[in-house]
C-alpha cells in the first residue's frame, strides 16, 4: 500500500495537493476555449471552473472535464471543503 504524504495548510487542514497527480488541474488550472452553443462566441473556461457565462448572450456553459474530485474518496480532504463544493455543485444541481 502506498503511503500518502500530507502537508498542513494555513487553515490547519492537511492537504495532498502537492502530491496528488489527479489534483494537478486544480493546482495549476488549464485554459480551454469553447464556442457558445447559443451564439458562437468564443468562451474561455479554466479546468477548475464549474461553469462560465457567455459575454455576448449570457448563456451558461458548463465544464465537461471530469476531475478526480468527482470520484476520489479523499477529494474533500485533498482540495478542501470550499473547492470540493464548487467542483461538485454542477453534478448536484443538474441531477435534481
N, C-alpha and C positions, 0 to 999 in steps of 0.2 A: 504494500500500500504506500502511495506517495505521500510524503509529509508536506503539509501546507504551511506556507510562510506568510504570516500575518504581520501587518505594521499598524501602529496606532495612528489615528487621525487626530486633528485638532479637537474634535468633539469627544475624544476618548474612545471612539469606536474603532474596532480593528477592521482593517480592510485588506483585501487581496489584490487591489487594483494594480499594484506594482508587479505582480507575478502572474495573474490570471490572463492567459492568452486570449480568452474569449472577450475580455473587457477592453481590448485594445481600441476598438472603435468608439468606446465610451471615453476612454482616457485621451485619445487623440482622434477626434471626430473627422470623418472624411466627408467631402462635399460631393453631392450628386446633382446634376442638372436634369430636371424633368420638364415635360411640357404639360401645361394645364389642359386637362381634358375638356374643359368648358370653352376656353378662348384661344388656346395655343401659345400663350405667353410662356417664356422660359421661367422656371421656378428653381431656386437654389434650396436644397434640403440637406441638412447635415445628418450623419448617421445616428446622432443622439437626439434628433428631433422626432417627436411623435407625428406632428403634422405642421404644415405651414399654409398660410392663406395666399392666394394669388394676388399680386399687387395690382393687377388690372381689373379683375372681375370679382375678387373676394372668395372664389371657390376654395374649399379646404381640400388640400392634397395630403394624403397620409403616406408615411414612410412604410414601404413594404419590406424593408430589410429586417429579417428576424435576428435578434441578438440572443446571446446566452441568457439574458435576464428572463426571457420567456420560458426557459426550460430548466435552468440550473437550480438545484435546491439550495445553493449557497448565495444566490443572486442578491437577496435582500441584505445579507451581511456584507457582501462584496462591494456593492455600489452605494449602499446607504439607503435609508427609507425614502427620502425625497426623490432621488433619481429612480429608484425602483417603482415608486408610484407613477412618476411621469412616463416611464417607458412601458408600463403595463396598463396605463389608462385607456389607450385606444382599444386594446383587446377587451377590456371590461365594458367599455361604452358601446362597442359595436355588437357585442354578443347579447345585449338586452333587447 
